[in-house]
Amino acid sequence: MRIVPENCYFCTKNLRDIDYKDVDVLQRFVSAQAKILPPRKTGVCAKHQRQLSRAIKRARFLALIPFTTR
């Protein structure tokens, strides 16, 4: 049996996949220095944290999200 935290954003919204093209959602989980926030700050479960980091990295590669800030 797997315990899922109740405050995971993606579990509460009942989202199965995280889309790398949805920049507004991805920006919520990126810091001001354009770093991926850890799950202890965002409250995202481990499964969605892995999907989230993969989506952020893909969005960075396609220049939808900046790698760094100026």
N, CA, C and O of each residue as an XYZ file, in Angstrom:
280
protein
N       0.842     -1.180      0.000
C       0.000      0.000      0.000
C       0.889      1.245      0.000
O       1.847      1.338      0.766
N       0.560      2.180     -0.855
C       1.338      3.398     -1.011
C       0.572      4.567     -0.424
O      -0.614      4.742     -0.702
N       1.237      5.357      0.375
C       0.608      6.520      0.991
C       0.961      7.751      0.164
O       2.136      8.053     -0.046
N      -0.057      8.454     -0.299
C       0.129      9.660     -1.108
C      -0.204     10.862     -0.241
O      -1.251     10.875      0.407
N       0.670     11.886     -0.210
C       0.341     13.065      0.586
C      -0.914     13.757      0.062
O      -1.163     13.801     -1.143
N      -1.681     14.283      0.974
C      -2.950     14.892      0.599
C      -2.782     16.235     -0.086
O      -3.691     16.693     -0.780
N      -1.640     16.870      0.096
C      -1.487     18.210     -0.438
C      -0.725     18.250     -1.759
O      -0.286     19.322     -2.173
N      -0.558     17.125     -2.425
C       0.094     17.128     -3.735
C      -0.821     17.843     -4.731
O      -1.996     17.501     -4.865
N      -0.276     18.822     -5.416
C      -1.059     19.631     -6.351
C      -1.665     18.768     -7.458
O      -2.831     18.941     -7.813
N      -0.888     17.855     -7.997
C      -1.332     17.058     -9.136
C      -2.290     15.948     -8.714
O      -3.170     15.567     -9.486
N      -2.129     15.424     -7.496
C      -3.070     14.409     -6.997
C      -4.424     15.037     -6.694
O      -5.460     14.438     -6.980
N      -4.427     16.231     -6.121
C      -5.695     16.875     -5.790
C      -6.434     17.337     -7.043
O      -7.664     17.331     -7.074
N      -5.691     17.739     -8.078
C      -6.316     18.141     -9.340
C      -6.650     16.939    -10.213
O      -7.278     17.083    -11.262
N      -6.220     15.731     -9.770
C      -6.466     14.485    -10.486
C      -5.866     14.512    -11.896
O      -6.499     14.080    -12.859
N      -4.634     15.026    -12.000
C      -3.919     15.079    -13.272
C      -3.022     13.860    -13.392
O      -2.240     13.576    -12.484
N      -3.122     13.143    -14.487
C      -2.302     11.948    -14.678
C      -0.922     12.306    -15.188
O       0.079     11.823    -14.658
N      -0.853     13.134    -16.196
C       0.423     13.499    -16.807
C       0.666     14.991    -16.657
O      -0.266     15.793    -16.615
N       1.930     15.337    -16.579
C       2.328     16.740    -16.503
C       2.848     17.130    -17.873
O       3.799     16.531    -18.374
N       2.232     18.125    -18.475
C       2.576     18.534    -19.829
C       3.674     19.595    -19.795
O       3.562     20.587    -19.075
N       4.722     19.386    -20.566
C       5.831     20.339    -20.594
C       5.445     21.634    -21.284
O       6.153     22.631    -21.137
N       4.344     21.657    -22.034
C       3.915     22.864    -22.732
C       3.075     23.779    -21.848
O       2.811     24.923    -22.219
N       2.656     23.295    -20.693
C       1.847     24.087    -19.755
C       2.783     24.886    -18.847
O       3.042     24.500    -17.707
N       3.278     25.991    -19.365
C       4.312     26.778    -18.699
C       3.795     27.413    -17.413
O       4.555     27.562    -16.457
N       2.522     27.790    -17.370
C       1.979     28.437    -16.175
C       2.044     27.509    -14.962
O       2.368     27.952    -13.860
N       1.743     26.253    -15.153
C       1.808     25.286    -14.054
C       3.258     25.026    -13.673
O       3.580     24.941    -12.488
N       4.125     24.899    -14.651
C       5.528     24.601    -14.371
C       6.223     25.742    -13.635
O       7.116     25.497    -12.824
N       5.826     26.988    -13.906
C       6.440     28.140    -13.245
C       6.183     28.141    -11.740
O       6.965     28.718    -10.984
N       5.105     27.506    -11.297
C       4.798     27.444     -9.864
C       5.838     26.640     -9.101
O       6.033     26.852     -7.904
N       6.509     25.719     -9.785
C       7.443     24.809     -9.137
C       8.890     25.137     -9.453
O       9.773     24.298     -9.273
N       9.140     26.363     -9.928
C      10.492     26.835    -10.230
C      10.741     28.074     -9.372
O       9.875     28.941     -9.255
N      11.932     28.150     -8.773
C      12.251     29.278     -7.906
C      12.570     30.527     -8.730
O      12.562     30.488     -9.961
N      12.849     31.621     -8.045
C      13.188     32.873     -8.717
C      14.524     32.769     -9.448
O      14.775     33.499    -10.407
N      15.377     31.854     -8.986
C      16.666     31.629     -9.660
C      16.559     30.556    -10.730
O      17.580     30.071    -11.218
N      15.339     30.174    -11.105
C      15.042     29.181    -12.143
C      15.498     27.784    -11.751
O      15.856     26.984    -12.616
N      15.490     27.480    -10.450
C      15.820     26.137     -9.980
C      14.530     25.374     -9.679
O      13.524     25.966     -9.286
N      14.570     24.076     -9.864
C      13.422     23.237     -9.535
C      13.319     23.144     -8.017
O      14.285     22.785     -7.343
N      12.148     23.467     -7.486
C      11.952     23.445     -6.045
C      11.836     22.005     -5.546
O      11.281     21.153     -6.240
N      12.356     21.728     -4.347
C      12.275     20.371     -3.805
C      10.852     20.040     -3.346
O      10.055     20.942     -3.086
N      10.540     18.759     -3.249
C       9.174     18.376     -2.862
C       8.813     18.773     -1.432
O       7.628     18.898     -1.124
N       9.778     18.973     -0.564
C       9.449     19.385      0.804
C       8.925     20.819      0.847
O       8.233     21.191      1.795
N       9.244     21.626     -0.164
C       8.714     22.999     -0.235
C       7.402     23.063     -1.000
O       6.519     23.850     -0.657
N       7.267     22.239     -2.038
C       6.075     22.296     -2.875
C       4.985     21.343     -2.424
O       3.810     21.567     -2.714
N       5.358     20.271     -1.711
C       4.370     19.305     -1.261
C       3.939     18.323     -2.327
O       2.883     17.703     -2.202
N       4.727     18.167     -3.367
C       4.405     17.255     -4.459
C       4.897     15.857     -4.087
O       5.976     15.710     -3.512
N       4.113     14.835     -4.412
C       4.519     13.467     -4.107
C       5.681     13.056     -5.017
O       5.975     13.737     -6.000
N       6.333     11.949     -4.687
C       7.542     11.518     -5.385
C       7.275     11.206     -6.856
O       8.085     11.537     -7.722
N       6.166     10.584     -7.127
C       5.822     10.230     -8.515
C       5.684     11.483     -9.372
O       6.232     11.559    -10.471
N       4.953     12.455     -8.861
C       4.747     13.676     -9.628
C       5.987     14.567     -9.635
O       6.172     15.351    -10.565
N       6.836     14.461     -8.621
C       8.087     15.228     -8.626
C       8.988     14.763     -9.765
O       9.629     15.584    -10.422
N       9.043     13.464    -10.004
C       9.843     12.941    -11.125
C       9.281     13.409    -12.455
O      10.034     13.818    -13.339
N       7.960     13.353    -12.605
C       7.339     13.827    -13.843
C       7.523     15.323    -14.009
O       7.736     15.812    -15.118
N       7.440     16.042    -12.913
C       7.590     17.497    -12.937
C       8.990     17.900    -13.365
O       9.147     18.787    -14.204
N      10.005     17.264    -12.803
C      11.376     17.618    -13.171
C      11.646     17.283    -14.633
O      12.344     18.030    -15.319
N      11.106     16.175    -15.115
C      11.266     15.813    -16.526
C      10.591     16.846    -17.421
O      11.149     17.229    -18.449
N       9.396     17.301    -17.044
C       8.669     18.290    -17.845
C       9.380     19.635    -17.830
O       9.428     20.312    -18.857
N       9.933     20.037    -16.691
C      10.655     21.313    -16.613
C      11.909     21.262    -17.475
O      12.225     22.230    -18.167
N      12.621     20.153    -17.441
C      13.834     20.018    -18.254
C      13.516     20.030    -19.741
O      14.271     20.598    -20.530
N      12.417     19.415    -20.132
C      12.011     19.453    -21.537
C      11.610     20.860    -21.955
O      11.943     21.301    -23.055
N      10.895     21.566    -21.080
C      10.481     22.929    -21.394
C      11.691     23.856    -21.489
O      11.703     24.773    -22.311
N      12.696     23.629    -20.667
C      13.923     24.423    -20.759
C      14.630     24.174    -22.082
O      15.100     25.112    -22.725
N      14.706     22.916    -22.489
C      15.396     22.568    -23.726
C      14.710     23.205    -24.932
O      15.377     23.585    -25.894
N      13.395     23.322    -24.887
C      12.642     23.926    -25.988
C      12.457     25.433    -25.816
O      11.704     26.053    -26.566
N      13.137     26.022    -24.836
C      13.141     27.461    -24.578
C      11.773     27.994    -24.184
O      11.452     29.145    -24.477
N      10.968     27.176    -23.528
C       9.691     27.653    -22.988
C       9.884     28.247    -21.603
O       9.132     29.126    -21.183
N      10.909     27.754    -20.890
C      11.291     28.235    -19.562
C      12.789     28.540    -19.622
O      13.548     27.766    -20.206
N      13.223     29.643    -19.034
C      14.656     29.937    -19.078
C      15.465     29.030    -18.157
O      14.973     28.580    -17.122
N      16.714     28.768    -18.548
C      17.613     27.983    -17.706
C      18.024     28.788    -16.478
O      18.086     28.251    -15.372
N      18.303     30.077    -16.671
C      18.708     30.955    -15.574
C      17.994     32.291    -15.714
O      17.357     32.574    -16.728
N      18.116     33.097    -14.676
C      17.576     34.449    -14.723
C      18.716     35.434    -14.812
O      19.851     35.105    -14.467
N      18.438     36.606    -15.260
C      19.487     37.615    -15.384
C      19.486     38.522    -14.214
O      20.304     39.439    -14.143
